[in-house]
Amino acid sequence: MKPFVKHEGLAVTIDRANIDTDAIIPKQFLRKIERTGFGIHLFHDWRFLDDAGTKPNPEFELNQERYKGASVLVTRDNFGCGSSREHAPWALEDFGFKTILAPSYADIFYNNCFKNGMLPVVLKSSEIDELFEEVIKTPGSKITVDLPSQKVVSPKGKEYSFEVDPVRKENLLNGWDDIGLTLRFETSITDFEKLQKSREPWLYQTN
């Protein structure tokens, strides 16, 4: 996955608490086995007025012109609750979101974000309120999220600090998912396999 270091992007607000994974990516779109292509179905039941997804709901935030191209999502408590489906961060990332700012997240969703290169930032409810106010008042508002310094910079330049687990931080900064972490030891794994093959060749027989 791509490293996450610092991101500045257009912000969009979704003023709802307890947004669950079925709202983020409805169950009828979970048939794909690859991670890509879910973005077009993100928030489907809110973005569209019809099941086919041909009639955009003009009242939903992501359909409004001022938020087109947003890559920073500002939202409310318990984001990503519901099922454990990893498709939720896949859909958000595929749509173009790089980071999410909220007071709290469902644990499984929070963990899945890190595994897919997306940074879920936890801020105080009062700080989220301030960001909501700035973004809503000023079209084109951009928010900067700096992972090395663990700072969020509001559209008006106000800074907010956030906490992040050191291991997760290192993994994001280096773009290491679970496979990437394993490949760090590729040389040692190869050396072990060569030694094992010479000592126990029957383990490697294919016939």
PyMOL commands that set and color helices and strands:
alter all, ss='L'
color gray80, all
select helices_A, chain A and resi 21-24+27-29+39-41+44-47+61-63+65-67+87-95+107-115+125-137+166-174+178-183+186-199+201-204
alter helices_A, ss='H'
color red, helices_A
select strands_A, chain A and resi 6-13+72-74+99-102+119-122+142-146+151-153+159-161
alter strands_A, ss='S'
color yellow, strands_A
deselect
rebuild
show_as cartoon
